[in-house]
Amino acid sequence: MIGRIPAMKINTSYLFAGIAVVAIALWFVVNSRENSKAPPRAKTTITVKQTVPTVIYEARLAEEHKNRFSLFGRTEANREVDVKAKTAGLVIAAPITEGRRIAKGTVICRQGVDARQAVLDQMIAGLKSREADLNATKILVEKGFKSAIQLDSDKAVVDGARASVKQAEIELDNVNMRAPFAGVYEKQTAEIGDFLSPGQSCGRVIEMNPLVVTIDLTENQVGFVKLGQDADIELVTGESLTGKVRYIESKANASTRTFRTEISVPNPDYALKGGVTATVSIQTDITMAQHVPAKILSLDQDGSVGVRYLDINDVVRFARVKTIDEDANGMWVTGLPDETRIITQGQDFVAIGTQANPSLADYKSAVE
């Protein structure tokens, strides 16, 4: 007898767990199919807005400007000379005191005569003897006792004697050292009792009329200044003067690249002194120029001085300029367009050739 197999008893907790696993698996399958059918997400694009730099400008129109240079200089004597001995001798007199005005030819030192007067006397006596011989020869020639050749010979002897007298007179006068021109006896360099050889100085004479004011013109200025031009001068001592340009150096100083220029100023009463600081103002031709603040001047990549400005399309440009005058408020320059907008603020933050945003109204209204 075959026995009956007993029925298996299934645990209900295992049953529920199995159902849950099947349900979760079905959910993942369904969702993965839906995601595969959905359209792809659009890519997000980030747009960065570029900022145009802002600058502040001022409108400028070219206008006529009297080209005027203002330079510093100093006053000088027109001439100064050390009066030197022409012959050897002991100084026996120095009649002029330092600082006095003297005329041309004034004796400032005198040396001892020594034997010079005796030499002159001897030459004069010899001349008289030769002249007497000449007169006797003339009479004898007229009477036919001597030939004309002898007369010519005696005339030559007399001429030689006269030259000797003249030479002795010059040598005698050489003991007097005279001023070569009118001026001021500035300094005595030899005292009574000093022995002077030829070429040694007795004293210094300076010519103060006219007075000379010297200035140094730059390479940019020298082409505008001409000989004979008027110049206004203010001395540090308070005097206001007017003079004329009398000399411009032809070759620039190798170290300073400037040209020495002299201005002649009348000084008949010798009231003006040498060595005084002077401010010289020279007006040249009228030039079309613009007035700009000194602070906006800048350099380009070549090291040239210029000004940044805006063109009609608000693009930054650079113009090389030349300074022709200056005052307390700025400089007068040439080289800019006749009608332009100079950048007064923000020029350091914009490159040449780039777009800028003007801070003022449009160009035409700004100029008007």
Long-range contacts (C-beta under 8 A, 24 or more apart in sequence): 52-355, 52-356, 52-357, 53-346, 53-349, 53-350, 53-354, 53-356, 53-357, 54-346, 54-356, 54-357, 54-358, 54-359, 55-310, 55-316, 55-343, 55-345, 55-346, 55-347, 55-349, 55-350, 55-356, 55-357, 55-358, 55-359, 56-343, 56-344, 56-345, 56-346, 56-358, 56-359, 56-360, 57-309, 57-310, 57-341, 57-342, 57-343, 57-344, 57-358, 57-359, 57-360, 57-366, 58-341, 58-342, 58-344, 59-339, 59-340, 59-341, 59-363, 59-366, 59-367, 60-290, 60-291, 60-292, 60-336, 60-339, 60-340, 60-341, 60-342, 61-290, 61-338, 61-339, 61-367, 62-288, 62-289, 62-290, 62-336, 62-338, 62-339, 63-288, 63-289, 63-290, 64-286, 64-287, 64-288, 65-286, 65-287, 65-288, 65-289, 65-291, 65-324, 65-325, 65-332, 66-283, 66-286, 67-224, 67-283, 67-284, 67-285, 67-286, 67-287, 67-289, 67-324, 67-325, 67-332, 68-281, 68-282, 68-283, 68-284, 68-325, 69-217, 69-221, 69-224, 69-225, 69-280, 69-281, 69-282, 69-284, 69-325, 70-279, 70-280, 70-281, 70-325, 70-326, 71-215, 71-216, 71-217, 71-221, 71-279, 71-280, 71-282, 72-215, 72-277, 72-278, 72-279, 72-280, 73-213, 73-214, 73-215, 73-216, 73-263, 73-277, 73-278, 73-279, 73-280, 74-213, 74-214, 74-275, 74-276, 74-277, 74-278, 75-211, 75-212, 75-213, 75-235, 75-265, 75-272, 75-273, 75-274, 75-275, 75-276, 75-278, 76-211, 76-212, 76-213, 76-214, 76-274, 76-275, 77-183, 77-206, 77-207, 77-208, 77-211, 77-212, 77-274, 78-207, 78-208, 78-209, 78-210, 78-211, 78-212, 78-264, 79-181, 79-183, 79-206, 79-207, 80-186, 80-204, 80-205, 80-206, 80-207, 81-180, 81-181, 81-204, 81-205, 81-206, 82-189, 82-201, 82-203, 82-204, 83-108, 83-109, 83-177, 83-178, 83-179, 83-180, 83-201, 83-202, 83-203, 83-204, 83-205, 84-177, 84-198, 84-199, 84-200, 84-201, 84-202, 85-109, 85-111, 85-174, 85-177, 85-196, 85-197, 85-198, 85-199, 85-200, 85-201, 85-202, 86-174, 86-177, 86-198, 87-111, 87-171, 87-174, 87-175, 87-198, 88-195, 88-196, 88-197, 88-198, 89-114, 89-175, 89-195, 89-196, 90-193, 90-194, 90-195, 90-196, 91-190, 91-191, 91-192, 91-193, 91-194, 91-195, 91-196, 91-202, 92-192, 93-192, 94-188, 94-190, 94-191, 94-192, 94-202, 94-203, 96-185, 96-188, 96-203, 97-185, 97-188, 98-185, 98-186, 98-187, 98-188, 99-184, 99-185, 99-186, 100-184, 100-185, 101-182, 101-183, 101-184, 101-185, 101-270, 102-179, 102-182, 102-183, 102-184, 102-185, 102-205, 103-179, 103-182, 104-179, 104-180, 104-181, 104-182, 105-178, 105-179, 106-178, 106-179, 106-185, 107-176, 107-177, 107-178, 108-177, 108-178, 108-179, 108-185, 108-188, 108-202, 108-203, 108-205, 109-176, 109-177, 109-190, 109-196, 109-202, 109-203, 110-175, 110-176, 110-177, 111-174, 111-175, 111-176, 111-177, 111-196, 112-175, 113-172, 113-175, 116-168, 116-171, 116-172, 116-175, 117-172, 119-168, 119-171, 119-172, 120-165, 120-168, 120-169, 120-171, 120-172, 122-168, 123-161, 123-164, 123-165, 123-167, 123-168, 124-165, 126-161, 126-164, 127-158, 127-161, 127-162, 127-164, 127-165, 129-161, 130-154, 130-157, 130-158, 130-160, 130-161, 131-158, 131-161, 133-157, 133-158, 134-158, 177-202, 177-203, 179-205, 180-205, 181-205, 181-207, 182-207, 182-209, 183-207, 183-208, 183-209, 184-208, 184-270, 206-274, 208-267, 208-270, 208-272, 208-274, 209-266, 209-267, 209-268, 209-270, 210-243, 210-264, 210-265, 210-266, 210-267, 211-264, 211-265, 211-266, 211-267, 211-272, 211-274, 212-246, 212-262, 212-263, 212-264, 212-265, 213-241, 213-243, 213-262, 213-263, 213-265, 213-278, 213-280, 214-260, 214-261, 214-262, 214-263, 215-260, 215-261, 215-263, 215-280, 216-253, 216-256, 216-258, 216-259, 216-260, 216-261, 217-248, 217-258, 217-259, 217-261, 218-257, 218-258, 218-259, 219-252, 219-257, 219-258, 219-259, 220-322, 220-323, 222-248, 222-259, 222-261, 224-284, 224-285, 224-324, 225-261, 225-282, 225-284, 229-282, 229-284, 230-282, 230-283, 231-263, 231-280, 231-281, 231-282, 232-280, 232-281, 232-282, 232-283, 233-263, 233-265, 233-278, 233-279, 233-280, 233-281, 234-278, 234-279, 234-281, 235-272, 235-276, 235-277, 235-278, 236-276, 236-277, 236-278, 237-273, 237-276, 239-272, 241-265, 241-272, 245-282, 287-324, 287-334, 288-334, 288-338, 289-324, 289-325, 289-332, 289-333, 289-334, 290-332, 290-333, 290-334, 290-336, 290-340, 290-342, 291-329, 291-330, 291-331, 291-332, 292-321, 292-330, 292-331, 292-333, 292-336, 292-342, 293-329, 293-330, 293-331, 293-344, 294-326, 294-330, 294-331, 296-342, 296-343, 296-344, 296-347, 297-321, 297-331, 298-347, 298-348, 300-352, 306-335, 307-333, 307-335, 307-336, 307-342, 307-343, 308-342, 308-343, 308-347, 308-350, 308-352, 309-336, 309-337, 309-340, 309-341, 309-342, 309-343, 310-340, 310-341, 310-343, 310-356, 310-358, 310-363, 312-363, 313-355, 314-355, 314-356, 314-357, 314-358, 315-353, 315-354, 315-355, 315-356, 316-343, 316-347, 316-350, 316-351, 316-352, 316-353, 316-354, 316-355, 316-356, 317-352, 317-353, 318-352, 339-367, 341-366, 341-367
